[in-house]
Amino acid sequence: MQALVDKKQPHSESFTPFLQQSTTQRPRYRALFNYIQQRILSGELPAESRLPSSRELAELLSLSRNTVKQVYEMLQAEGYIETRHGDGSYVSPQLSLNQPTEQNSPAADTKAVRLSAMNEQLEQIRPLYHQHPQQLLLPAIAALDQFPWQQWQRSVSYAGKQMKFSSGRNFMGEPALRSQIAAYLNATRGIRCDMQQVMICSGSQQGMQLAFSMLLDPGDKVLVEDPGFPGIDGAISNVGGIKVSVPIDRQGFRTDAALSDQQDARLAFITPSRNFPLGFTLSLERRLQLLKWAREQGCCIIEDDYDSEFRFDGPPLTALQGLDGEHCVIYSGTFSRILHPSMRLAYLVLPPALVEPFNRMRGFMDGGLSSLPQLALADFMARGLFTSHLRRMRKLYKTRRSYLLLRIAETFSQQLIWEPSDGGMHGVFLLPPGSDDKAIAEQAMNEGLGIRPLSYYYDKQPPRSGLVIGFAGYNEAQIDSGLARLKPIIEHHIPT
Ligand SMILES: Cc1ncc(COP(=O)(O)O)c(C=O)c1O
């Protein structure tokens, strides 16, 4: 491409395309700066070419001279041009490496940015579903319209004032929130911990990333439930861990299948209170077997307790951590499901021996989280709003689940069989063996439903066909509307 400007003679006309550009870009000095910068970088204004004087350019572009002068000063400050006394402004000679290129197209020797092997690994694993808030019957959505927004706003405003007292760098999290969480867990979940053991994370997903990076070396095996939570696949893969799928039955994680064959595994990741997604509870016998295995092997168990607050037939079950004696269980809890998915606050309860190593790692990894939402949540909990909201939601979700079960039994008595569970925010409904649950869920998604296929949650074990249907976030009218949309899809796939 020909250079638009003769090296010695300033060709003011080459700036006229600027006039044709949209004049809406504000401020004008920034628009002119960008225009000249792009022309220099693309080589259209080659090194050592002379720019028009500020007076000339200001007249041509109907700008004030001060604006053009300001642009030239900015270009000079950033090294694009230099001003020669009594001679004018020139594109810097140092930019002679800049070859003219077609505008907006990269030069031939521009290589695509190289990503690490992690990107390739992530491309290989099951993609996660994206949630659209408008979808009905999403499995993990709370009743957002029931959230006490006004009270929350008060807590946020209070937190804004409290920030000035925060010491700033708490790698493990704000002490006020950690102490509230410790008190809540001791009182309601049978967990034995003090606040020093509580580490705040941005969602339990981050907690897993941090824990896996501290507990696994490349090639180490991790026992996971199958079916299970796919959100951990990426975190295991990131550190080069190898997933070992362990089947589930009505007593939960099959310790008999896992522990004899996989003595050398380094870690077990489980949802003992309510297996995700089937909802089965890990029996006491298996809990004790698992703890014995972990102690003998020097391994950790990560207990993902994602929604056990919502047990409808009695108080929440005692956590596995409570049986452990604070030795090898890392307990993970989240506020995403209880309060709001965008809260992005969760926590790990660490065995005392892991507190210092995790604290050190956290300082290097992200330096901890922003204090504002943590202080807001601490205040929300201290005012008793968290536990009262929980109590209300437990009642509401129980009613909503009863309604969903009733309507499904009425509408799909031949096609959907409920897989009983004692609580949660979704129900699992089995389809006749051999039915294509993925096709049904995909069509349902096109109809605005967030229903998931049960087979998606299986990894190596033979999948069962079924639907995972959320009820917590939806009132009766919404449940009716969702099921009405589902009816023709099911009838098409499974005629009665
Ligand atoms: C079983 C299970 N564990 C963990 C999580 C992740 O929660 P968070 O939003 O805190 O990352 C979820 C999310 O729904 C989940 O279903």
The ligand as a Gaussian input file, in Angstrom:
#p B3LYP/6-31G(d) Opt

LIG

0 1
 C      -23.436000     -29.819000      43.687000
 C      -22.946000     -28.420000      43.546000
 N      -21.782000     -28.093000      44.105000
 C      -21.268000     -26.852000      43.981000
 C      -21.932000     -25.880000      43.277000
 C      -21.242000     -24.561000      43.036000
 O      -21.685000     -23.549000      43.770000
 P      -21.052000     -22.085000      43.650000
 O      -22.067000     -21.285000      42.926000
 O      -20.847000     -21.663000      45.047000
 O      -19.755000     -22.152000      42.891000
 C      -23.164000     -26.164000      42.704000
 C      -23.899000     -25.134000      41.972000
 O      -25.068000     -25.174000      41.740000
 C      -23.680000     -27.474000      42.828000
 O      -24.824000     -27.818000      42.245000

